[in-house]
Amino acid sequence: MKILALDLGDKWVGSAMSDTLGILARPHQTTTAKELIPFLHKTIAEYSIKTIVVGYPKTMKGLVSEQTQKVIDQVENLKKLFPTIKWVLWDERLTSKQADQIKRGKNKEDKIKSHSLAAALVLEGFLMYARNQNIV
């Protein structure tokens, strides 16, 4: 069973996918926020996705910011559109910065790809937790 992860942004959405064993997280694709719904329809069907992990952008102090609220609202809307999917909010603090550091000094295309890298870092954290808790 593959798990999809999303790094939701105002302009770009990065995605990552696990392997079928739930061990490895790999960057999948970066799409525009406007194309998110068609992307999800296609990806869920193509890969038989049952769980989607969404990066939860709390502040460094663990507080809810404007961006955190946007993600919460967006996930609530996605739950209505995709009611059979299990939605998981996962702490993404520092993952975008890690992805930016990995892609530092690269061209614009690489910077766009950093969104899917951030999603892979979110998914990696979730998969490690899930393995330790025997969830996957």
GUMI-972967 format. One record per atom (N, C-alpha, C, CB): x, y, z. Coordinates in steps of 0.05 Angstrom, whole numbers, plus 5000, padded with zeros to 4 digits. Glycine has a CB too. Example, Ala and Ser with C-alpha at 12.3 -4.5 7.8 and 13.67 -1.06 7.14 Angstrom:
<recs>
526448865156 524649105156 526449345156 522649115181 525749555142 527349795143 525850015157 528249885114 
</recs>
This chain:
<recs>
501749765000 500050005000 501850255000 498150005024 501450424980 503050664979 501550884994 503450744949 503251065005 502151295020 503151545005 503151295050 501351735002 502051984988 502452205010 499852064968 504352375006 504752605023 504552865007 507452595039 503453075019 503153325006 504453545023 500253395001 505853735009 506853975021 505154205008 509954015017 503054285021 501154485010 502254765012 498454465023 502254904990 503055184990 501055344975 505855214978 501355614977 499455784963 499755764932 499856074972 502155724923 502655714894 503355424884 504955894887 504955284900 505855014892 505054804913 508955014888 504654564903 504154334921 506154114913 501254234918 507854044933 509653824929 508453564938 512353874944 509153354925 508153094933 510352894934 505952994913 509952694951 511952474954 510352214957 513852524978 511651994951 510251734953 512051534967 509551634924 510751364983 512251154996 512450914976 510951065022 514250734983 514250474969 511950314980 516950334972 511450084968 509149914976 509449805004 508749694957 511949785014 512349685041 512149905063 515049555043 512050155054 511850375073 514550425087 509750325094 516750375072 519450415084 520750665073 521150175078 520650695046 522050915033 520151135025 523550815009 521051385027 519551615017 521151744994 518951825040 519751784972 521151904949 519552144939 521451694926 520952354931 519552584918 517952474894 521452804910 515552574890 513952484868 513652694846 511152394878 512252914853 511653114833 511053374847 509353024815 511653594834 510653854843 508653954823 513054064846 506354044833 504254144815 503454424826 501853944814 501854564810 500854814820 498554764838 500055004796 498054954856 495854924875 493154914859 495755164894 493055044837 490555044821 490054774809 490855254798 492054614805 491754344793 491654124813 494054294774 491454194839 491553984860 489253784858 491354124887 486853864853 484553674853 484853474830 481853834850 485353564805 485753364784 488153184789 486153514757 490253304800 492653134807 491852924827 494853314819 490352994848 489552794868 487752574856 488152934891 485852654840 484052454827 485752244812 482052594808 487652344796 489352174779 491152004796 491052344760 492452124815 494451984832 493151774850 496052174848 490951844862 489551654880 488651404864 487051794893 487551454840 486751224823 489051064813 485051334799 491151204803 493351064791 494950894811 495251264778 495250994836 496950854855 495350724878 498951044867 492650724876 490950604897 491550724925 491250304897 491750984926 492451124951 490051104971 493151414946 490751024995 488651015017 489251215039 488650735028 491751305041 492551495062 494151725049 494251355084 493551965058 495052205049 495952355074 493352395031 498552395076 499752545098 500252825088 502452405108 499353015103 499653305096 501453445116 496853445094 503453585105 505153745123 503553955138 507353875106 503953955164 502454125182 504354345192 501253965207 504054585181 506054795186 505654965211 506054985163 506154835234 506054985259 508455165261 505854795284 508255365278 510555535283 512655385299 509755805297 515055495302 517155355317 516355325346 519755515315 514455485356 513455465383 511055275385 512755735395 510355155362 508054975362 505355105360 508154805386 505355355353 502855505351 501655495323 503255795360 499055565321 497755575296 498155855283 494655515299 499155855259 499556105244 497456135223 502456115232 497656345208 495756385185 496056155165 496256665172 498556075159 498955865140 497955595151 501955835134 498255555177 497155315190 494155295186 497855305220 492855515190 489955525187 489055475158 488755795197 490655585139 490055535111 490155235105 492055685093 492255095115 492554815111 490254655123 495254715122 489554725148 487254595162 484754625145 486854715190 484154865136 481754915119 481854765093 481455215114 484154755081 484454615055 484054315059 487154665043 485154205080 484853915086 481953855091 486653825109 480554025106 477653975111 476153965085 476554205129 476754145066 475454135040 476153885024 476254385023 478753805026 479553555012 478253305023 482653525013 477753305049 476453085062 473653045050 476253115092 472353275044 469653255032 469753155004 468353535033 471753224989 472053134961 473052844959 473953314946 474652764979 475752494979 475152355006 478852504973 472652285011 471852185037 472951905044 468952185039 473851755024 474851485030 477751485037 474351305006 479051715035 481951735041 482251795071 483251955024 484251665083 485051735110 487051965108 486451485125 486352185121 487952435121 489452455147 486152685115 492052505145 493752535169 495252805167 495752295172 494952975187 496653215189 499153145204 495053455203 501453215192 504053135204 505853385206 505352915187 506953425230 508653655235 510853675214 509953625264 510953905201 512953945180 515054155188 511554035155 515254225213 517154425221 519954345211 517254465251 521254535198 523954515188 524254355161 525654385208 522254215152 522554065127 522954235103 520153875123 521454465101 521754645079 524554765079 519654865079 525554825103 528254935104 530354725097 528855045133 529954475105 531754265097 531754235067 530953995111 529454235055 529254205026 530554435012 526254185017 530154685022 531454915010 534454895012 530455175024 535554795034 538454775038 539554565018 539054695066 538054355014 539054154995 539054264967 537153904996 537154434960 536954544933 538254824931 534054564925 539554914951 540755184951 542555224927 542255234977 542355454914 544055524892 543255394866 546855454898 541055254865 540155124841 538455314824 538554864848 537755214801 536055384783 533155374791 536355284754 531555534777 528655554784 527255284784 527255754765 527855124764 526554854763 527154684787 527454704737 529654694796 530354544820 528954654845 533454554824 528654924846 527255044869 524354954870 527455344868 523154924846 520354824845 520254544855 519254844816 522254384847 522454104856 522854084886 524653954842 523854294899 524254274928 521654234943 525654534938 519354304931 516754264944 516253964947 514554394928 516953804926 516553514928 518553394947 516753384900 520953514949 522953424968 521953474996 525653564963 520753705001 519653765028 517453565035 518454055028 515753485015 513753285020 514953015027 511853254995 517252955014 518652695020 519752705048 520952655000 520652935057 521752945085 519452915105 523153215089 517153035099 514752995116 514052705117 512353165106 513852575094 513152295092 515152115106 512852205063 517652175103 519752025117 519352025147 522552135110 518752265158 518252285187 515852115195 517952575195 513752135180 511351975186 511851675184 509052055166 513251595163 513851305160 515551195183 515251255133 517551355192 519151265215 517451225239 521451465220 515751425245 513951405268 512051165265 512251665270 510851135241 508950925237 510250645240 507750945209 512750615231 514150355234 514650305264 516850355219 515450515279 516050475307 513450415323 517250725319 511150505313 508650455326 507150215314 506850705325 508450085295 507249855281 504649925267 506849625300 504550165256 502150265242 502250175213 501850565244 504650175200 504850085172 506349825171 506350285155 
</recs>
